[in-house]
């Protein structure tokens, strides 16, 4: 398959678009920008976005407060490299496709703890509460070399509320159409060497119809967060964090009671001036009890993990060595052939600095009792062209593990499945200045032994059959100038099944998003325009779903030093659209215009 014409044309124009402007500002904007934030997900340690030699998007606390999202996918939709489908609005089944890979191929971390269903392989994105989040890091590109199975498309990490010096507390309440209600409260602070953060939220809505002519389908989600940390005289730190969300979501033909939870205990200790060690013991759960026309079913999965990382600094170079042990457990009304499996791994990373040139080398070996051993690795190089511009190139390998459903589901699973494997190459270039930044990347991923459902050997089951090639271009830019804040991103993706040359099911080829905000002192106004191109709901590329563009508005008024009110209106033009279809061919429709008014009190 030849490269889509739009990709090289778009990428070849990047220097013409950005470099003359950046050259004109180079003399003035030689300082590192606040728009080049510190990230930790890409390299397991603090590096600026530019230094990470990765394609990274950061959604910080200020952006989350401006956007006032009711569901987590509202933060992700339209971000570079991110494609989202859902079976309707308000807590309905949601898939997140990073760089054209499957929803099972994006690792979701909450404070470093992997959160997913072991049976389906995907995270329950629709249940995770954005009210508990102060920061999100989106790392695009394979990261199996650091995080093991399933990080083929990338890693998304949510960081929950943390405490700063002093004390703070807040209470927020809001209401909107569809009888939507939201309540949030929290407190955080320090007591000597101890920091703490406690918060809770509740979101409830009658929802909207998710199919033409259907009844409204509601959603209820109650969540809580507690974290405590203590700093020692030696410079070490110990902490505990617990996040839980539970509720109910209705869908066409039934409803589901759900609960997701993460709990982690960490110890970070300096061994010497050059050696720091970190241990994380964690557990995550994904529980779903469903009632529908097929009867009652329960799928409860639990993942326990122990991870040990050692960071060693020698001169200007940094090394990370570690190991990880994970155990998945399933408790279900479905009688799986196996109900547990373990995965042991060792990994290492070298971050080598030679002045303007950095090298990143990493290697990981996983040993899973279900499918055996897999080795993955990556090499990346970043070069500073000058004080503002940096070029990066990388190659990495990755794999996606078969899920419990793939391997063990009665009369369906295939115990002989092997992991999907992939190799990815990426070339990127970016500019960072005091007031703005831009970044562009072009990439290709070749995947083998895709796990697909086909009729073979007298039964319909998952088999390793297909190969895929995914090519794409991503653009992102940001500006902070006087009272203006702008964030923009766009993606062009070509995910193809190499056997049929069809676009992979449910993948859109184009996405974009622009967030624009203006501060007028106590009042601020903002707008978001985002869109996705058309997609096919079937592998044969016959069931086409139209693309769409939506327009959102928001306003914030700081009444005084304690009181703040926010108004958001999403999908202002009441655009009807769908990103997925039901088994009968009818479309799952998203909510139309939604409005929410909140008022908040801060101590």
C-alpha positions as CSV (number, residue, x, y, z in Angstrom):
1,X,0.0,0.0,0.0
2,X,1.4,3.4,-0.9
3,X,1.6,6.3,1.5
4,X,-1.5,8.5,1.4
5,X,-0.8,11.6,-0.6
6,X,-2.1,13.9,2.1
7,X,0.7,12.8,4.5
8,X,3.9,13.8,2.7
9,X,2.2,17.0,1.3
10,X,1.1,18.0,4.8
11,X,4.4,17.2,6.4
12,X,6.5,18.9,3.7
13,X,4.7,22.2,4.4
14,X,5.6,22.3,8.1
15,X,8.9,24.1,7.7
16,X,7.2,26.7,5.5
17,X,4.5,27.2,8.1
18,X,6.5,27.4,11.3
19,X,10.2,28.1,10.7
20,X,10.0,31.6,9.3
21,X,7.9,32.7,12.2
22,X,10.0,31.0,14.8
23,X,13.2,32.5,13.3
24,X,11.7,35.9,13.6
25,X,11.0,35.3,17.3
26,X,14.2,33.3,18.1
27,X,16.1,36.3,19.5
28,X,13.3,37.3,21.8
29,X,12.0,33.9,22.8
30,X,15.2,32.0,23.8
31,X,13.9,31.1,27.3
32,X,12.3,27.7,27.9
33,X,8.6,28.1,27.7
34,X,6.0,27.4,30.3
35,X,4.4,25.6,27.4
36,X,7.2,23.0,27.5
37,X,6.1,21.3,30.8
38,X,7.7,18.6,32.8
39,X,6.4,15.1,32.0
40,X,7.1,11.7,33.7
41,X,5.2,9.1,31.7
42,X,7.4,9.1,28.6
43,X,10.7,8.2,30.3
44,X,9.7,7.2,33.9
45,X,11.3,10.4,35.2
46,X,10.9,14.1,35.1
47,X,11.9,15.6,31.6
48,X,10.5,18.5,29.7
49,X,8.2,17.6,26.9
50,X,11.0,18.5,24.4
51,X,13.6,16.5,26.3
52,X,11.4,13.4,26.4
53,X,12.0,12.8,22.6
54,X,8.4,11.7,22.4
55,X,5.1,13.0,21.1
56,X,3.3,14.2,24.3
57,X,0.2,16.2,25.1
58,X,-0.3,17.6,28.6
59,X,-3.7,18.7,29.9
60,X,-2.9,20.7,33.0
61,X,-5.0,21.7,36.0
62,X,-5.8,25.1,34.6
63,X,-7.1,23.6,31.3
64,X,-9.3,21.1,33.2
65,X,-10.8,23.9,35.3
66,X,-11.5,25.9,32.2
67,X,-13.1,22.9,30.4
68,X,-15.2,21.7,33.3
69,X,-15.6,18.2,31.8
70,X,-18.4,15.9,33.0
71,X,-16.8,12.7,31.5
72,X,-13.1,11.9,31.0
73,X,-13.4,11.4,27.2
74,X,-14.3,15.1,26.9
75,X,-10.7,15.9,27.8
76,X,-9.3,13.4,25.2
77,X,-11.5,14.0,22.2
78,X,-9.7,15.7,19.3
79,X,-6.3,15.7,21.0
80,X,-3.5,14.8,18.5
81,X,-3.5,11.1,17.7
82,X,-6.6,10.4,19.7
83,X,-9.8,9.0,18.1
84,X,-12.9,8.2,20.2
85,X,-16.0,6.3,19.6
86,X,-18.9,5.7,22.0
87,X,-22.3,4.0,22.2
88,X,-24.1,7.2,23.2
89,X,-23.4,10.0,25.7
90,X,-23.1,10.0,29.5
91,X,-21.3,6.9,30.7
92,X,-21.9,4.6,27.7
93,X,-19.3,2.2,26.4
94,X,-16.3,4.2,25.1
95,X,-13.3,3.2,23.0
96,X,-10.1,5.3,22.8
97,X,-7.9,4.6,19.7
98,X,-4.4,6.0,19.9
99,X,-2.6,6.4,16.5
100,X,-5.1,4.0,14.9
101,X,-4.5,1.1,17.2
102,X,-7.3,-0.7,19.2
103,X,-8.7,0.5,22.4
104,X,-7.0,-2.5,24.1
105,X,-3.6,-1.1,22.8
106,X,-3.6,2.1,24.9
107,X,-2.4,1.6,28.5
108,X,-4.3,3.7,31.0
109,X,-2.5,4.6,34.3
110,X,-3.9,6.4,37.3
111,X,-1.1,7.7,39.5
112,X,1.1,5.0,37.9
113,X,-1.4,2.2,38.5
114,X,-2.7,0.3,35.4
115,X,-6.5,0.4,35.2
116,X,-8.3,-2.0,32.8
117,X,-10.6,-4.9,32.5
118,X,-8.6,-8.2,32.2
119,X,-11.6,-9.8,30.4
120,X,-12.1,-7.2,27.7
121,X,-8.5,-5.8,27.7
122,X,-9.7,-2.1,27.6
123,X,-10.0,0.5,30.2
124,X,-13.5,1.6,31.3
125,X,-12.9,5.2,30.0
126,X,-16.6,6.1,30.4
127,X,-16.5,5.5,34.2
128,X,-13.4,7.3,35.2
129,X,-14.3,10.6,36.9
130,X,-12.5,13.8,35.6
131,X,-13.5,15.6,38.8
132,X,-10.7,13.7,40.6
133,X,-8.0,14.7,38.1
134,X,-5.6,17.6,38.1
135,X,-3.4,16.6,35.2
136,X,-3.3,14.2,32.2
137,X,-0.3,13.1,30.1
138,X,-0.9,11.6,26.7
139,X,2.2,9.8,25.3
140,X,1.7,8.7,21.7
141,X,3.8,5.9,20.2
142,X,4.6,2.4,21.5
143,X,5.8,2.1,25.1
144,X,5.9,-1.7,25.7
145,X,9.6,-1.2,26.4
146,X,8.7,0.5,29.6
147,X,5.1,-0.6,30.4
148,X,4.8,-4.0,28.9
149,X,1.8,-5.5,27.1
150,X,-0.8,-3.3,25.3
151,X,1.2,-0.1,25.0
152,X,1.2,-0.3,21.2
153,X,-0.5,3.0,20.5
154,X,0.6,4.8,23.6
155,X,0.1,5.5,27.3
156,X,-2.4,7.9,28.9
157,X,-1.8,8.7,32.6
158,X,-4.2,10.6,34.9
159,X,-2.8,12.2,38.0
160,X,-5.3,12.8,40.8
161,X,-5.4,15.8,43.1
162,X,-2.3,16.4,45.2
163,X,-1.7,18.8,48.1
164,X,0.4,21.9,48.0
165,X,1.8,23.9,50.9
166,X,-0.8,25.4,53.2
167,X,-4.4,24.3,53.3
168,X,-7.3,24.5,50.9
169,X,-10.8,23.3,50.6
170,X,-13.6,23.6,48.0
171,X,-17.2,22.8,47.4
172,X,-18.9,22.9,44.0
173,X,-22.5,22.2,42.8
174,X,-24.0,22.5,39.4
175,X,-27.0,21.6,37.3
176,X,-27.9,21.4,33.6
177,X,-30.3,20.1,31.0
178,X,-31.3,16.4,30.9
179,X,-31.7,16.9,34.7
180,X,-27.9,16.7,35.2
181,X,-26.6,17.4,38.7
182,X,-23.0,17.5,39.9
183,X,-21.6,17.9,43.4
184,X,-17.9,18.1,44.3
185,X,-16.1,18.7,47.6
186,X,-12.5,18.3,48.8
187,X,-9.8,19.4,51.0
188,X,-6.0,19.3,50.8
189,X,-3.1,20.5,52.9
190,X,0.1,19.9,54.9
191,X,0.7,19.0,58.5
192,X,4.4,19.1,59.2
193,X,6.0,16.6,56.9
194,X,2.7,15.1,55.9
195,X,0.6,16.1,52.9
196,X,-3.0,14.9,52.3
197,X,-5.8,15.2,49.8
198,X,-9.4,14.1,50.2
199,X,-12.2,14.7,47.7
200,X,-15.5,13.3,46.5
201,X,-17.9,13.9,43.6
202,X,-21.3,12.8,42.4
203,X,-22.6,13.2,38.8
204,X,-26.2,12.1,38.0
205,X,-28.2,12.6,34.8
206,X,-31.4,11.3,33.1
207,X,-29.3,11.2,29.9
208,X,-30.7,11.2,26.4
209,X,-31.9,8.7,23.9
210,X,-28.9,6.8,22.4
211,X,-30.8,5.4,19.4
212,X,-33.5,7.1,17.2
213,X,-36.9,6.9,18.9
214,X,-35.4,5.4,22.1
215,X,-35.9,6.4,25.7
216,X,-33.5,8.5,27.7
217,X,-30.7,6.4,29.2
218,X,-29.3,7.7,32.5
219,X,-26.0,7.7,34.2
220,X,-24.9,7.9,37.9
221,X,-21.3,8.1,39.1
222,X,-20.1,8.6,42.7
223,X,-16.3,8.8,43.3
224,X,-13.9,9.5,46.1
225,X,-10.2,10.1,46.4
226,X,-7.8,9.9,49.4
227,X,-4.1,10.3,49.4
228,X,-1.6,10.8,52.2
229,X,2.2,11.1,51.9
230,X,5.0,11.6,54.5
231,X,8.5,13.0,53.8
232,X,11.4,11.7,55.8
233,X,14.5,13.6,56.9
234,X,16.6,11.5,54.5
235,X,14.7,12.9,51.5
236,X,12.6,9.8,51.0
237,X,8.8,9.7,50.8
238,X,6.1,7.2,51.5
239,X,2.5,7.5,50.4
240,X,-0.9,5.9,50.0
241,X,-3.5,6.8,47.4
242,X,-7.0,5.4,46.9
243,X,-9.5,6.2,44.1
244,X,-12.9,4.6,43.6
245,X,-15.8,5.3,41.3
246,X,-19.1,3.4,41.3
247,X,-22.5,3.9,39.9
248,X,-25.0,2.8,37.2
249,X,-25.4,3.3,33.5
250,X,-28.4,2.5,31.4
251,X,-28.2,1.3,27.8
252,X,-30.6,0.0,25.1
253,X,-32.0,-3.2,26.6
254,X,-30.5,-3.1,30.1
255,X,-28.3,-1.5,32.6
256,X,-24.9,-2.0,34.4
257,X,-23.8,-1.5,37.9
258,X,-20.1,-0.7,37.9
259,X,-17.1,0.0,40.1
260,X,-13.5,0.9,39.3
261,X,-10.9,1.3,41.9
262,X,-7.1,1.8,42.3
263,X,-5.1,1.7,45.5
264,X,-1.4,2.1,45.7
265,X,1.4,2.2,48.4
266,X,4.7,3.7,47.3
267,X,8.1,4.2,48.9
268,X,10.7,6.5,47.3
269,X,14.0,6.5,49.0
270,X,17.5,7.8,48.2
271,X,20.2,5.0,48.5
272,X,23.0,7.5,47.8
273,X,23.6,10.8,46.1
274,X,23.5,9.1,42.8
275,X,21.0,6.3,43.3
276,X,17.3,6.5,44.1
277,X,14.9,3.6,44.5
278,X,11.2,3.5,44.2
279,X,8.7,0.7,45.1
280,X,5.0,0.7,44.1
281,X,2.5,-1.9,45.4
282,X,-0.9,-1.6,43.8
283,X,-4.2,-3.1,43.1
284,X,-6.9,-2.1,40.6
285,X,-10.4,-3.5,40.1
286,X,-13.0,-3.4,37.4
287,X,-16.4,-4.7,38.3
288,X,-19.5,-4.8,36.1
289,X,-22.9,-6.4,36.9
290,X,-25.2,-6.3,33.9
291,X,-28.9,-7.0,33.4
292,X,-30.1,-7.2,29.8
293,X,-32.3,-9.3,27.5
294,X,-29.7,-12.1,27.6
295,X,-29.9,-12.4,31.4
296,X,-27.7,-11.3,34.3
297,X,-23.9,-11.4,34.1
298,X,-21.0,-10.4,36.3
299,X,-17.4,-9.7,35.2
300,X,-15.2,-8.7,38.1
301,X,-11.4,-8.4,37.4
302,X,-8.6,-7.5,39.7
303,X,-5.0,-6.7,38.9
304,X,-2.3,-6.8,41.6
305,X,1.1,-5.4,40.8
306,X,4.5,-4.8,42.4
307,X,7.0,-2.6,40.6
308,X,10.6,-1.7,41.6
309,X,12.5,1.1,39.8
310,X,16.1,2.2,40.4
311,X,17.3,5.5,39.1
312,X,21.1,5.9,38.9
313,X,22.8,9.1,37.7
314,X,26.4,9.0,36.5
315,X,27.6,12.4,35.3
316,X,25.2,13.6,32.7
317,X,23.8,10.2,32.0
318,X,20.8,8.5,33.8
319,X,20.0,4.8,34.0
320,X,16.8,3.1,35.2
321,X,16.7,-0.6,36.1
322,X,13.6,-2.3,37.4
323,X,11.3,-5.3,37.6
324,X,7.5,-5.7,37.7
325,X,5.2,-8.5,38.7
326,X,1.5,-8.5,37.7
327,X,-1.3,-10.9,38.5
328,X,-4.7,-10.8,36.9
329,X,-7.7,-12.5,38.5
330,X,-11.3,-13.0,37.1
331,X,-14.5,-13.7,39.1
332,X,-17.4,-14.1,36.7
333,X,-20.7,-15.8,36.1
334,X,-19.1,-17.0,32.9
335,X,-17.1,-20.1,33.5
336,X,-13.6,-19.2,32.1
337,X,-11.2,-22.1,31.5
338,X,-8.6,-20.1,33.5
339,X,-9.3,-17.4,36.1
340,X,-5.8,-16.0,36.8
341,X,-2.4,-15.4,35.1
342,X,0.8,-13.8,36.1
343,X,3.3,-11.7,34.2
344,X,6.9,-11.1,35.4
345,X,9.1,-8.5,33.7
346,X,12.5,-6.9,34.0
347,X,13.4,-3.6,32.2
348,X,16.2,-1.1,31.7
349,X,16.6,2.3,30.2
350,X,19.6,4.5,29.5
351,X,19.3,8.2,29.0
352,X,22.6,9.4,27.6
353,X,23.4,13.1,27.2
354,X,26.1,14.4,24.9
355,X,25.6,18.1,24.8
356,X,23.0,19.0,22.1
357,X,22.4,15.3,21.4
358,X,20.5,12.8,23.6
359,X,20.1,9.1,23.2
360,X,17.5,6.9,24.8
361,X,17.9,3.1,24.9
362,X,15.5,0.8,26.6
363,X,14.8,-3.0,26.7
364,X,12.2,-5.1,28.5
365,X,11.5,-8.8,28.8
366,X,8.1,-10.1,29.8
367,X,7.3,-13.7,30.8
368,X,3.6,-14.5,30.9
369,X,2.3,-17.9,32.0
370,X,-0.5,-17.7,29.4
371,X,1.5,-16.9,26.2
372,X,5.2,-17.1,27.0
373,X,8.0,-14.6,26.6
374,X,8.1,-11.3,24.7
375,X,11.0,-8.9,24.4
376,X,10.6,-5.3,23.4
377,X,13.0,-2.4,23.0
378,X,13.3,1.1,21.7
379,X,16.0,3.6,20.6
380,X,15.5,7.3,20.2
381,X,17.7,10.2,19.4
382,X,17.0,13.9,20.0
383,X,19.2,16.8,18.6
384,X,19.0,20.5,19.5
385,X,19.2,22.4,16.3
386,X,19.5,25.6,18.3
387,X,18.2,26.9,21.6
388,X,14.6,26.7,20.4
389,X,14.3,23.9,17.9
390,X,14.7,20.1,18.4
391,X,14.5,17.1,16.0
392,X,13.8,13.6,17.2
393,X,13.8,10.1,15.6
394,X,12.9,6.8,17.2
395,X,12.2,3.2,16.6
396,X,10.4,0.8,19.0
397,X,8.8,-2.6,19.2
398,X,5.6,-3.5,21.1
399,X,3.0,-6.2,21.7
400,X,-0.6,-6.6,22.7
401,X,-1.5,-9.5,24.9
402,X,-4.5,-11.7,24.3
403,X,-7.3,-10.9,26.8
404,X,-9.1,-13.5,29.0
405,X,-12.0,-13.3,26.5
406,X,-9.6,-14.0,23.6
407,X,-8.0,-17.0,25.4
408,X,-10.5,-18.5,27.7
409,X,-14.1,-17.5,27.0
410,X,-16.2,-20.7,26.9
411,X,-16.9,-22.0,23.3
412,X,-15.2,-18.9,21.9
413,X,-11.6,-18.4,23.3
414,X,-8.5,-19.7,21.5
415,X,-5.8,-20.8,24.0
416,X,-3.3,-21.0,21.1
417,X,-3.3,-17.3,20.5
418,X,0.0,-15.4,20.4
419,X,0.4,-11.7,21.2
420,X,0.1,-9.1,18.4
421,X,3.5,-7.6,17.7
422,X,4.4,-4.2,16.1
423,X,7.3,-2.1,15.1
424,X,7.0,1.7,14.9
425,X,9.2,4.5,13.5
426,X,8.7,8.2,14.2
427,X,10.3,11.4,13.1
428,X,9.5,14.7,14.9
429,X,10.4,18.3,15.0
430,X,9.4,21.0,17.4
431,X,10.0,24.5,18.6
432,X,9.7,25.9,22.1
433,X,9.7,29.6,23.0
434,X,8.8,31.8,26.0
435,X,5.2,32.3,24.8
436,X,4.4,29.6,22.4
437,X,5.3,26.2,21.0
438,X,4.7,23.9,18.0
439,X,5.4,20.3,17.3
440,X,5.0,18.0,14.3
441,X,5.5,14.2,13.9
442,X,5.2,11.7,11.2
443,X,5.1,7.9,12.0
444,X,4.5,4.4,10.7
445,X,3.5,1.3,12.7
446,X,3.5,-2.2,11.2
447,X,1.6,-4.8,13.2
448,X,1.6,-8.6,12.7
449,X,-0.5,-11.4,14.0
450,X,-3.5,-9.2,14.7
451,X,-6.2,-10.9,16.8
452,X,-9.4,-10.8,14.8
453,X,-12.7,-12.7,14.9
454,X,-13.0,-15.1,11.9
455,X,-14.8,-18.4,11.1
456,X,-12.1,-21.1,11.0
457,X,-11.9,-24.8,11.9
458,X,-15.6,-25.0,12.1
459,X,-16.1,-22.1,14.6
460,X,-16.2,-18.4,15.0
461,X,-13.3,-17.4,17.3
462,X,-10.3,-15.1,17.6
463,X,-7.3,-16.1,15.5
464,X,-3.9,-14.5,14.6
465,X,-4.4,-13.7,11.0
466,X,-4.1,-10.1,9.8
467,X,-1.4,-7.6,9.3
468,X,-1.9,-3.8,9.6
469,X,0.0,-0.7,8.6
470,X,-0.7,2.6,10.2
471,X,0.7,5.9,8.9
472,X,0.0,9.3,10.2
473,X,1.0,12.9,10.8
474,X,0.3,14.9,14.0
475,X,0.5,18.7,14.5
476,X,0.1,20.6,17.8
477,X,0.7,24.2,18.9
478,X,0.1,26.4,21.9
479,X,0.2,30.1,22.7
480,X,0.1,32.1,25.9
481,X,0.2,35.8,25.1
482,X,-1.1,38.5,27.4
483,X,-4.6,37.4,28.3
484,X,-4.9,34.9,25.4
485,X,-4.5,31.1,25.7
486,X,-4.6,28.9,22.6
487,X,-4.1,25.1,22.2
488,X,-4.5,23.4,18.9
489,X,-3.9,20.0,17.4
490,X,-4.7,18.0,14.3
491,X,-4.1,14.4,13.1
492,X,-4.2,12.6,9.8
493,X,-4.2,8.8,10.2
494,X,-4.3,6.0,7.6
495,X,-4.9,2.7,9.5
496,X,-5.1,-0.1,6.9
497,X,-5.7,-3.9,7.0
498,X,-2.9,-5.0,4.6
499,X,-4.7,-8.1,3.6
500,X,-7.8,-6.2,2.3
501,X,-6.4,-2.7,2.0
502,X,-9.6,-1.5,3.9
503,X,-9.5,1.1,6.6
504,X,-9.5,-0.6,10.0
505,X,-13.1,-0.7,11.5
506,X,-14.3,2.4,13.4
507,X,-11.2,4.4,12.8
508,X,-11.5,8.0,11.6
509,X,-8.7,9.3,9.3
510,X,-8.9,12.9,10.6
511,X,-9.3,14.7,13.9
512,X,-8.7,18.2,15.1
513,X,-9.3,20.4,18.1
514,X,-8.8,24.1,18.9
515,X,-9.2,25.6,22.4
516,X,-9.2,29.4,22.6
517,X,-9.6,31.3,25.9
518,X,-9.5,35.0,26.8
519,X,-9.1,36.4,30.3
520,X,-10.8,39.7,31.1
521,X,-9.8,40.0,34.8
522,X,-12.5,38.4,36.9
523,X,-14.3,37.1,33.8
524,X,-12.9,34.7,31.2
525,X,-14.5,33.4,28.0
526,X,-13.5,30.4,25.9
527,X,-14.5,28.2,23.0
528,X,-13.6,24.8,21.7
529,X,-14.1,23.6,18.1
530,X,-13.4,19.9,17.5
531,X,-14.1,17.4,14.8
532,X,-13.6,13.9,13.5
533,X,-13.7,12.6,9.9
534,X,-15.9,9.8,8.6
535,X,-15.4,6.2,9.6
536,X,-16.6,2.7,8.7
537,X,-18.4,0.6,11.2
538,X,-17.5,-2.7,9.5
539,X,-14.3,-4.3,8.3
540,X,-15.7,-4.4,4.7
541,X,-15.9,-0.6,4.6
542,X,-19.6,-0.6,3.6
543,X,-21.3,1.0,6.7
544,X,-20.1,4.6,6.7
545,X,-20.7,7.0,9.5
546,X,-20.4,10.7,8.6
547,X,-17.8,13.0,10.2
548,X,-18.8,15.9,12.3
549,X,-17.7,19.2,13.8
550,X,-18.9,20.6,17.2
551,X,-18.6,24.0,18.8
552,X,-18.5,24.6,22.6
553,X,-18.7,27.8,24.6
554,X,-17.7,28.5,28.2
555,X,-17.6,31.4,30.6
556,X,-16.1,31.9,34.1
557,X,-16.8,34.6,36.6
558,X,-14.7,35.0,39.7
559,X,-17.3,36.7,41.9
560,X,-14.8,37.4,44.7
561,X,-11.8,35.6,46.3
562,X,-14.0,32.7,47.4
563,X,-16.8,32.3,44.9
564,X,-16.6,31.3,41.2
565,X,-19.3,30.3,38.7
566,X,-18.9,28.5,35.4
567,X,-21.2,28.1,32.5
568,X,-20.5,25.6,29.7
569,X,-22.5,25.0,26.6
570,X,-21.3,22.0,24.5
571,X,-22.4,21.3,20.9
572,X,-23.9,24.8,20.7
573,X,-25.4,24.1,17.2
574,X,-27.1,20.9,18.4
575,X,-25.3,18.8,15.8
576,X,-26.5,15.2,15.7
577,X,-23.7,12.6,15.0
578,X,-22.7,9.0,15.7
579,X,-19.4,7.2,16.0
580,X,-20.7,3.6,16.3
581,X,-23.5,1.4,15.3
582,X,-25.5,-1.3,17.0
583,X,-25.6,-4.9,15.9
584,X,-28.8,-4.2,14.0
585,X,-27.2,-1.4,11.9
586,X,-28.9,1.5,13.8
587,X,-26.6,4.3,14.9
588,X,-25.7,5.2,18.5
589,X,-26.4,8.9,18.6
590,X,-24.6,11.4,20.8
591,X,-26.3,14.0,22.9
592,X,-27.2,17.2,21.3
593,X,-26.7,20.6,22.9
594,X,-25.8,20.3,26.6
595,X,-25.5,23.1,29.2
596,X,-24.1,23.1,32.7
597,X,-24.0,25.9,35.3
598,X,-21.8,25.4,38.4
599,X,-20.9,27.5,41.4
600,X,-17.8,26.9,43.5
601,X,-16.6,28.1,46.9
602,X,-12.9,27.9,47.8
603,X,-11.7,28.4,51.4
